[in-house]
Amino acid sequence: MKISKPAQRDARQLFRTCFVSGSLDENRVRQSVALLVEKQPRGYVEILARLHRLVKLELARRTATVENAVATSPDEQARISARLERQYGPGLNIQYLVTPALIGGLRIQIGCDLYDGSVKTRLENLEQSF
């Protein structure tokens, strides 16, 4: 769906108003959407689509998934959390998953960033090099 420039601009402005103290406020997003649907300005469907995309990208940017072949100890979780929050800022939503297929090592994904130190990936890379 192609979105017009004025709709993109309006969606960005609306998106910026949804932040409180540097983080996205769910209640403000809900209020903004409700107000937009109530008023129905020109191109409001495009504005809603663009706002939805911006919110989705922001949530992905603030969500970290840490995969390990075995259960991560609480001490290790604290170290990983501290390191990620130092790099990406406070307020990260961090999920710890056990993925035995990794064989060993960690795989961390935050938004579009992927840090893969797993044995599985190293073996796959070695296999492709032959």
N, C-alpha and C positions, 0 to 999 in steps of 0.2 A: 504494500500500500504506500503510495507516494504521498508525502505530507508537505503541505505548502510552507513556505518560509515564515509567514506570520503565525501559523499554528505551531511551528517549532519554537519560535521565539516565545510565544505565550506559554507553551508547556515548560520551557526552561525557567521562565520567571516564576511560574506556579511551583515548580520543583524546588527552586531556591527558597521559597517561603515556607516550605515544609521542614526546614532544618531548625533545630533548637540546640544551642550550644555545640554546634559542629556535627551533630548526628541527626539522622532522619527520624522524624517523629511520626509514628503510625497514626495517631489521632489527627494530626494536621493533614496528613495525606487523605484520610477518610473525609474530613471536613471539606477539603478542597474539591474532591471528586463530587461530593454531595452538592456543593454550591454550584459547581460547573454543570452538573446534570439539571439542577433546578433552573438555572438562568438560561441555559442552552444558547450561548453566543454562537455567532457564525463559525462554522468549522469545529464545533466542540467535540465531535467524534474523533477528528484528527488529533486534537489537543489531548484527549483522553488516551488515545493509542500511544502518542509520544510520551506522555507522562508515565504510562504503564511501563514502557521500555526503560525510561530513566530510573524509575524506582526499582525495577528488576535488576538493572546493572549495579545500582548502589548496594542492594542487598547482597548480590553475588560478591561484590568487592569487600564487603564486611563479613563474609562467611569463609571460614577456613576449615578444610577437611584434612585431617591427619590420619593416614593409613599406616598400619604397622602389621607385620606378620604375626606378632604375638601381642598380648595385652600390654598396653603402656602403663608403667608404674606411675603412681601419683607424683613422685619426685621428678620423673622425666616429663610428665605432663606440665608441671609447674615451670620447668626450664624452657620447654618448647613454647608455652604460652607467653612467658616473659620475653622471650626472644622475638616472637611474632608481633607482640604488642609494641615492642621497642621499634621494630621496623615499619609496621603498618599503623601504629597508633592504638590508643585504647578503644575498647568497645567492640572488639572482634568476637564473633560467635564461633567458637571452636568446637568441632565435633571430632571425636576420636573413634576410629573404626579398626576392627581387626580383619585383615585380609590375608589369609594364609597363602594365597597364590603369589604373594610378593616374595616369599622364601625368607627374606631378611631385609633390613633397612627400612627407611621411611619414604613415604610419598605424601607431599603436602601440596594442596591446591588452594589458592586464594584468588578468587575471581578468575582472571586469565593467566595468572602466574602459576607455574607448576614446577615444583622442586622434587625431582625423582632420584632418590639414592637407593632404590631397591635393587636387590640381587637379580630379580626377574628381568628388569630393564637392562642391566649390565650384560646378562647372558644373551638377551635378544640382540643387543648391539654387537656383541662378539660374534654371534651367529651370522649377522648380516655382513660383517667384515670379511667373511670367508667367501 
